[in-house]
Amino acid sequence: MRIHYDNEADAVYIKLGNERPDGVVELSEGVNLDTTSENKIVGIEILNASKRMNIKTILTYELDLDKELAPKTASLREPVPRA
């Protein structure tokens, strides 16, 4: 999963996989799901994001996984600074 915030567009895009989207489902004005032809959700777009969520916490998250789904080991990478 990758999360990108575009400050100029005030948009958040959450990429859920590597599959290419074929369609869009609008959940509400400015909140869209990108889907494949098999109806798999591959991305979430949130427009006017700063009005809908706290942008300062966008990279703060908790994982609460079912024990059967949780990997035995997990590693987190530090974010790579962008120039």
C-alpha beads as a LAMMPS data file, in Angstrom:
LAMMPS data file: protein, C-alpha beads

83 atoms
82 bonds

1 atom types
1 bond types

-500.0 500.0 xlo xhi
-500.0 500.0 ylo yhi
-500.0 500.0 zlo zhi

Masses

1 110.0

Atoms # bond

1 1 1 0.000 0.000 0.000
2 1 1 1.200 3.499 -0.824
3 1 1 -0.281 6.795 0.307
4 1 1 0.345 10.011 -1.609
5 1 1 -0.823 13.505 -0.688
6 1 1 -0.783 16.188 -3.393
7 1 1 -0.701 19.540 -1.603
8 1 1 -1.570 21.583 -4.718
9 1 1 -4.623 19.469 -5.542
10 1 1 -5.433 18.808 -1.865
11 1 1 -5.930 15.161 -2.783
12 1 1 -4.985 11.877 -1.119
13 1 1 -4.495 8.726 -3.153
14 1 1 -4.197 5.367 -1.428
15 1 1 -2.810 2.748 -3.809
16 1 1 -3.787 -0.725 -2.636
17 1 1 -1.896 -2.837 -5.158
18 1 1 -0.090 -2.923 -8.462
19 1 1 -3.079 -3.674 -10.658
20 1 1 -4.149 -1.025 -13.146
21 1 1 -7.630 0.435 -12.573
22 1 1 -10.239 0.063 -15.302
23 1 1 -13.069 1.995 -13.689
24 1 1 -14.167 4.327 -10.914
25 1 1 -16.946 4.053 -8.352
26 1 1 -17.950 7.353 -6.756
27 1 1 -18.837 6.766 -3.093
28 1 1 -19.697 10.387 -2.459
29 1 1 -18.704 13.691 -4.000
30 1 1 -14.900 13.708 -4.024
31 1 1 -14.427 10.156 -2.697
32 1 1 -13.753 7.558 -5.385
33 1 1 -12.725 3.916 -5.574
34 1 1 -10.549 2.812 -8.477
35 1 1 -11.502 -0.711 -9.559
36 1 1 -10.391 -3.368 -12.027
37 1 1 -12.637 -5.069 -14.555
38 1 1 -13.042 -7.847 -11.946
39 1 1 -14.349 -5.242 -9.423
40 1 1 -11.248 -5.453 -7.221
41 1 1 -10.538 -2.189 -5.379
42 1 1 -7.024 -1.008 -6.262
43 1 1 -7.101 2.612 -5.124
44 1 1 -8.953 5.222 -3.100
45 1 1 -8.988 8.907 -4.074
46 1 1 -10.060 11.616 -1.625
47 1 1 -10.452 15.143 -3.004
48 1 1 -10.511 18.208 -0.721
49 1 1 -8.682 15.938 1.670
50 1 1 -7.692 18.584 4.211
51 1 1 -11.386 19.321 4.785
52 1 1 -12.243 15.623 5.204
53 1 1 -9.356 14.377 7.337
54 1 1 -6.423 15.475 9.463
55 1 1 -3.599 15.594 6.899
56 1 1 -0.981 15.855 9.664
57 1 1 -1.768 12.293 10.731
58 1 1 -1.986 10.718 7.277
59 1 1 1.166 8.671 7.822
60 1 1 0.241 7.644 11.358
61 1 1 -1.599 4.366 11.520
62 1 1 -2.200 1.253 13.580
63 1 1 -2.616 -2.258 12.271
64 1 1 -5.159 -4.368 14.099
65 1 1 -4.966 -7.708 12.345
66 1 1 -6.687 -10.958 13.125
67 1 1 -4.060 -13.335 14.530
68 1 1 -4.568 -15.691 11.581
69 1 1 -3.880 -12.880 9.091
70 1 1 -0.954 -11.271 10.893
71 1 1 2.486 -12.186 9.566
72 1 1 4.877 -13.876 11.979
73 1 1 7.405 -11.110 11.357
74 1 1 6.887 -7.649 9.990
75 1 1 9.223 -4.855 9.065
76 1 1 8.507 -1.198 8.466
77 1 1 10.620 1.002 6.243
78 1 1 11.429 4.564 7.097
79 1 1 9.959 7.053 4.617
80 1 1 12.374 8.163 1.918
81 1 1 12.810 11.951 1.942
82 1 1 11.858 13.592 -1.332
83 1 1 13.921 16.392 -2.819

Bonds

1 1 1 2
2 1 2 3
3 1 3 4
4 1 4 5
5 1 5 6
6 1 6 7
7 1 7 8
8 1 8 9
9 1 9 10
10 1 10 11
11 1 11 12
12 1 12 13
13 1 13 14
14 1 14 15
15 1 15 16
16 1 16 17
17 1 17 18
18 1 18 19
19 1 19 20
20 1 20 21
21 1 21 22
22 1 22 23
23 1 23 24
24 1 24 25
25 1 25 26
26 1 26 27
27 1 27 28
28 1 28 29
29 1 29 30
30 1 30 31
31 1 31 32
32 1 32 33
33 1 33 34
34 1 34 35
35 1 35 36
36 1 36 37
37 1 37 38
38 1 38 39
39 1 39 40
40 1 40 41
41 1 41 42
42 1 42 43
43 1 43 44
44 1 44 45
45 1 45 46
46 1 46 47
47 1 47 48
48 1 48 49
49 1 49 50
50 1 50 51
51 1 51 52
52 1 52 53
53 1 53 54
54 1 54 55
55 1 55 56
56 1 56 57
57 1 57 58
58 1 58 59
59 1 59 60
60 1 60 61
61 1 61 62
62 1 62 63
63 1 63 64
64 1 64 65
65 1 65 66
66 1 66 67
67 1 67 68
68 1 68 69
69 1 69 70
70 1 70 71
71 1 71 72
72 1 72 73
73 1 73 74
74 1 74 75
75 1 75 76
76 1 76 77
77 1 77 78
78 1 78 79
79 1 79 80
80 1 80 81
81 1 81 82
82 1 82 83
